[in-house]
Amino acid sequence: MLAAVSLICTALACAASPEPAPKQAGWSNTGAMTAARAEHTAALLPSGQVLVAGGLDHLGGGDAGEWTCLSTSDLYDPAMGTWADAGSMLGPRCTWDLLPISKGPYAGKVMVGGGISAYVESYWLNGAWWWAHRILSTTELFDPTTGTWSPGPPLLKHSIAFIQLADGKLLAVGSFVAGTDSPPTSEVQLLDVSAPEPAWRFVQPMNDARVGPALVLLDDGEVLAVGGWATHTADSLSPAAERYDPVNDRWTRAAPPPTKRWHPVVIKLPSGDVLFTAGCYASDSCDDPAFLRPEPSAEAWIYEPARDVWRPTSPMNYPRAYANGTLLDSGKVLVASGNWKRISDGGHVDYYPAPAPEIFDPITETWSTTDPMPHYVERAGAMVTLQSGAVLFTGGYVNYIGDTGPVIPGADLATSEAQIFREGQ
């Protein structure tokens, strides 16, 4: 009987015991998920466990050029260092956000909203390659006590960018005209999770149409939205930044970042300022190196909300596209994964994983590298900070033979490997 109870508690989100004290700092392996996945997301549950859901298991190929996202999910128990199947969502989803809810009728559950169900073959338009997407307007709820997924309140428009406000309400920022690849809009939706029957409603739209902006919750409760995809052109990125005041339901223009970026790392620092780094200068240069566009960026900037200004800070050691970043307990920022462009002697261009993760110290405003990750990850992994302060990094696309072998350009397969980073003293 005890064995049966233990198995159930592992498969579901029962309260996890505190993670054991780490033996040494740096990177280490921590088992493997039940499925290889990239372009997924992860969230820390109140129990201390981590929910990982959706994503793709490869990039490229498939029937008629369609790449269907995964519907599976996993639970990680940091106390045991083990993974368990958390069941399947109601449909495939490359997920952008998992949002734990602490109040209202959904209290204790985790919501996943919008996202993409499939990528369809690329096409050429206005001087650039584009990917056709099947975009979702549905949401789902995961119940850790039962280990089951159920429908959540549907969005009013298709969206891929979400953030949780200081009072627990959910905001969906930017949308698409239709459920397939279509122009973006400025529409914004809000879900009051404390309502007896939560339902999405439109709030004040942004000043500019965009989808997929980087979103940061500022210390004053406002939301900073930076960049995003704005048009079906080769120069497709939004150059603008805006701030949303949820108390007055108002968007105001903020100082624009010094440069446009696709998939930047944007992290709020303990001071309340915002670090802005990594990413690409054009949306297609992140995905297709053949265009010889500018390389992924190593530049870094800091946004000061109190003065509404951007200022340069020290660049990273390596340029990175599709990198992941998180705030450490020390107040420093860990940036890991990401690919960078290298041009061979023959002029052939391919993407390679950045050689090592690195850490930004906001006091000295300098970067230092860590030891390499046990498994090369080119891009599109998911990162979450555990209750112990360690960082869990899951999945992502890999380009390698073996764990540390030579890089194979173009071998875009996802991995099931999970890795832990523990900060030194």
N, C-alpha and C positions, 0 to 999 in steps of 0.2 A: 504493500500500500504506500509506504514512504517513497519508494521508487517512482510509483505512478504520479504521486503528488509533485515530486521533484521535476518530472518530465513536463507536466502541465505548467509548472511555474517557469520553466525555461522557455517553453513555447509562447507563453503569454507574458504580459508585462507585470509580473508580481514584483514587489519591492526587492531590489537587488541590494546585496550587502555591499559595504564600501569597497572600492577597488583597493587591492593590496598596495602597500607602499612600493614604488618603483625601485628596482635594484640599481639601475643606472640610467643616465640621461641619454638622449638620442633616439634613433629610429629602431623599431623592432617589428617583426611579424606578429600578427594576432589572428591567425586562422584565416578562413576563407568563407565568403558568403555562399549561399546555396546556389547562386547563379552569377555568372559574369555580367557586369553592367557598367555602363557609362552614361553620362547625361541624366543621372538620377539625382536624388536628393536624400538628405538624412536629417533627423531631428532627435534631440535629447528628450527623453520622457522623464516625468517626475520620479519614476522608479530608479533612474540612473541608467536604464537600458537605452539603446539607440535603435530607432526605426529607420530602415532604409527601404525605398520603394521605387519601382519603375525603372526607366532608362532603356538603353539599347545594348545589345550584346555584341554588335559589330557595326562598322561604318562602311557601307558599300555593298553592292550586290543585291540579292533578293529578287523575287519575282517581279518582273516588269519595272525593276528599279526601285521598288517600294521597300522602305525599311520600317518595319512595324515595331513600335515600342513594346516594352515588357509590362506585364500586369502583376508580376510577382513582387513580394516584399520579404524582408528579413529582419530579425531582431538580434541585436548584439548584447551580450551580457558581459560587461567589463570585469565583474568579479571573477568570472570563470574563464574569460577570454574565448567564449564560444558563440557560435551562430546557430539560429533556429529559423525554420520557415515560419513566416508570419501570415501566410495565406495570400490569396490573390485579390487585387482590386477588381472592381466590376468591369474594367476594360483596360486596354493597354494605355500607358501614359508615360511620356518623358516629362518628369515632374520638375517644376521649378521651386516649389516651396511646400514643406510640411509644417503646419502651424498648430502647435499644441494649444488647446483651449482650456482655460482654468475657471470659467464661470458660465452661468446660463445652462440651458438644457443640454448643451454638448460638453459640459465640464468633464475633464478627464480624457476626452477624445482628441484625436489629431485629425485636422482637415487637410486634404490636398485639393488644390483648385486649378482649373484650367489646364494649361500646358498643351502638349502636342501628342496625338495618338500615332502619327506616322509621318515619315519624310518620304516625299515622292521625288522622282527623277528631276535633276536640275534642268534649268532652261536659261537661255541668253536673252537679256532685255536691257535696253538703254546702256549698253556698253559694259555689262557686268553679268556674272553668273548668279542665279538665284535658286534657292531650294523651295519647292512647293511643299507646304505643310498642311496637315489636317489638324486644325486647332480646335480645342475643346471649350465648351462653356459649362461643363458639369463640374461638380465637386463630390468628394467622397469623404467618409468619416471612418477612422480606424478606432476600434474600441479595445484598449489594452487588456481589459478584464475578461473579454471573451475571445480575443484574437480574431475578430471578424471585421469586414468592411461593409459599409452600407451607404446608400445615396445621401448626399448632403444637399443643401439648398442650391438650386442652379443659378449660375451667373446670368445677368441680363445680356451681356455681350461676351464674346470670346476674349480671353486675356491670358497672359503668361507671367505677369509680374505682380507679386503680392508682398505685403508687409503688415506686421501686427503693430497697432498703435499702443501707446502707453496704457490706455484703459482697457486693452484686450480686444477692441474692435479690429476687424480685418479690412484692409484696403486693397483693391485691385486697380492698378494704375496703368492706363493705356489699354486699348483694345484694337480688335480687327473689325473691318466692315463685315466680313463673313467668316464662315467656319473653314474656309480654305485659304490658301495664300492670297491675301488681299491687302489693300492699303491700310495703314494704321489710322486710328482716331485719337482724339484727346479725351475720350470719355473715362470717367473714374467711378468705381462702384465701392460701396461700403456695406459691411455686414455687421450689425449690432448683435454680437453673440449672446448678450444678456436678455434680449427680447424673448417673450414667451414662445414665439414661433419665428426664429431668425429668418430673415429674407434679405437678399441683396437689393440695394436701391442706388440710383444714381446720385452723386453729389457734384459739387462744382467741378467742371472739367478743367484740365490743364490749359495753359495758354497756347501750347504747341501740340500737334498730333505726334504721337510716338508710341512705340511698344518696346518692352524689354529694357526700360531705363534701370540704371543702378539706383537702389533705394536705401536710404539710411535714416534711422530714427534718431533725431538730434536730442540733446539734453532738455530742450525746452518743450519737447513733445511734438515739434513740427517734423515733417518728412522732407528730406532732400532727395529730389529726383534728378539724376545726371544722365545726359546723353540718351541713348536708345536708337532704335531704327526708325527713320522718318519717311523715306521715300523709296520708290522703285528706281533708283539711279545708282550709278557707280559711286557717287559721292553721297551715300545714303544715310550717314550718321547725323543725328541731331547735335548741333553745337551748343545747345542751351542747357541751363539748369533752372529748376524751379523749387519753391518751398511751399508745402501745404500746411495750413493752419487748421487743424481739425476742430478747434473750438469755434472759430468763425466761419468754417467751411470756405476757405479762400486760398487760391493759388497766387503766388506773387513770383515774379521773375527774380532769380538770384544771379550773382555774377557768373558768367559762363566759364567753364574750365578752360585752361590755356590751350588745350588741344582736344580734338574729338577722339574717342576711344570706343572700340567694340570689345565687349567682355572685359572691362577693367576689374581690378581688385579695389574695392572701396570699403574701408573699415573705419568706424568711429574709434578714436583714441580716448584714453582715460581723461584727457584734458577737455574733451568735448569737440576737439577739432577732428577733421576727417582726412585720412590718408587715401590718396588716389594714385594708383600705379598700374603697370602692366597693360595688356590689351593691344589691339591693332588699330592702325590709323584708318582702315577701311574694312567694311564688313566681309568682303570677299578675300582680302589678304590674309585673314585668319584661316581660311579654309583651302585656298588654292594658291600654292607658292609659284605656280607657273606665270602669274601676272607680273612678277618682279616688282610688286608694290613695296613701299617701305616695310622694313622688318618689324616684327613685334617690338614693343617699346620697353625700355628699362627705366625711362624717366619716371619721377615721382613728384607729386605735388601735395600740398596740405591746404585744405579749405578751412578757414576760420569763420564759423557761423556768426560770431558776435560782430565781426567787422565786414562780413560778406566779401571776403577777398580770398584769392588763391595765391600761394607763393611756392616757389620751387624748393625742393629739398633734395638730399643726396639720391642719385639713381641706384637702382639695384645692380648687382654684379652681372646679371644675365637678363637679356630681354625675354619676355614671356607673353604668350597668348594662351587664353583659356586656363589661366592659373587659378588656384584656390588660396584664400587667405582667411585668417581668424586671429582674434585677440587672445593672447596668452594671459595667464594669471599675473605675470610679472608686469603687465602693461605693454609688453612688446608685441609685435605682429609677426606671425609666421606666414610666409608665402611659399607654397609648394606646388609642384607639378608645372605644367605649362610647356609649350613648345617654342623653339626659336629657329630662325632660318639660317641655314648655312649654304653658301654657294660653292659647289665643287670647282676644281680647276677647269673642267670642261664646260662650265656655265650651267650645269644642271642644278635645279633648286629642289630641295626637299626639307621637310620639317624634322627636327630632332628634339628629344626631350631636353629641357634645361638640365645641366649637369648636377645641380644640387639645390635643395631648398635654401631659403635664407630668412634672416630675422631682422626686422627694423626696430631700432631702439629710438623711441620718440624723445628721449631726453637728449641724447647726443645727435640724433637725426643721422645715424649711420646704419649701414647694412653689413651683416656678417653671414657667411654661409654655414650650413650645418653639414654633417656627414650625408652622403647620398642616401636616398630611400632604398630599402631592400629590393624593391621592384621598380624599375623604370615606369613612369606614368607620363604619357605625352600630354594628356588633357582630359577634361570632363570627368574628373573624379568628384567625390563629395567629402567635405570636411566638417567635423563637429567637435566641439570641446566637451570633454566628459566632466562629471562632477569633481573628479580628482584633480582637474587641471590639465591632464594629458589630452592629446589631440588624436582623434581617430580619423584616418584617411581611408576611404573605400573606393575600390574600382577604378575606372578610368580607362582610356585607350592606351595601349602599349605598343611600342615598336622595338622588339628585341628578340634575340635567340637566347633562351634561358634567362636567368636572373640578372646577369651582368654581362651578357654577350654582346656582340656587335649589333649596332642599330640597323634595322631594315626599313628604309623609307617606304611609306605607303601601307605597311602591314597594320591596318587600323582594326585591331581586335580588342574587345574589352577584356578586363581581368576580373576575377572574383576575389583577388587577394585584398586583404585589409592590413593596414600598417598603423602603428602607434608611435607618436612622438612625445617624449617627455623632456621637459626643459631642465637644464642643469641649474645648479645654485649660483 
